[in-house]
């Protein structure tokens, strides 16, 4: 699932590869395909406002405890110098990271 983070015409997005289920999910969420399947996200959600009431991204309850790890992206060797850039972020020690 890609999330656009800027207004239309400004190239900026985040690929969500996995998530830690908090409630109401009984299937796997490690990897973009499983994440979308578990959350019933499909092409109908293209352009969906993630500040809505039905599907949104929430702040964590205790942000102070989070340690964010920065690593190179996975599976993008074709991207030359961009493949080595630290553009992959995840919560340190989280069991739901799709790949390490």
For each residue, the residues with C-beta under 8 A, 3 or more apart:
1: 15 16 32 35 36 39 41 45
2: 13 14 15 16
3: 13 14 15 16 50 57
4: 12 13
5: 12 13 14
6: 10 11 12
7: 10
8:
9:
10: 6 7
11: 6
12: 4 5 6
13: 2 3 4 5
14: 2 3 5
15: 1 2 3 32
16: 1 2 3 19 32 35
17: 31 32 35 98 99
18: 29 30 31 32 34 35 90 96 97 98
19: 16 29 35 39 96
20: 29 91 94 95 96
21: 24 25 29 38 96
22: 25
23:
24: 21
25: 21 22 29 38 39
26:
27: 34 37 38
28: 31 34 38
29: 18 19 20 21 25 34 35 38 39 96
30: 18 34 35 96 97 98
31: 17 18 28 34 35 98
32: 1 15 16 17 18 35 36 98
33: 36 37
34: 18 27 28 29 30 31 37 38
35: 1 16 17 18 19 29 30 31 32 38 39 41
36: 1 32 33 39 40 41 42
37: 27 33 34 40
38: 21 25 27 28 29 34 35
39: 1 19 25 29 35 36 55
40: 36 37
41: 1 35 36 45 55
42: 36 45
43: 46
44:
45: 1 41 42 48 55
46: 43
47:
48: 45 52 55
49: 52
50: 3 55 56 57
51: 56
52: 48 49 55 56
53: 56
54:
55: 39 41 45 48 50 52
56: 50 51 52 53
57: 3 50
58:
59: 63
60: 63 66
61:
62: 65 66
63: 59 60 66
64:
65: 62
66: 60 62 63 91 92
67: 91 92 93
68: 89 90 91 92
69: 89 90 91 92
70: 86 88 89
71: 86 88 89 90
72: 83 84 85 86 87 88
73: 76 79 82 83 85 87 88
74: 88 98 99
75:
76: 73 79 82 83
77: 83
78: 83
79: 73 76 82 83
80: 83
81: 84 85
82: 73 76 79 85 87
83: 72 73 76 77 78 79 80
84: 72 81
85: 72 73 81 82
86: 70 71 72
87: 72 73 82
88: 70 71 72 73 74
89: 68 69 70 71
90: 18 68 69 71 94 97
91: 20 66 67 68 69 94 97
92: 66 67 68 69
93: 67
94: 20 90 91 97
95: 20
96: 18 19 20 21 29 30
97: 18 30 90 91 94 100
98: 17 18 30 31 32 74
99: 17 74
100: 97
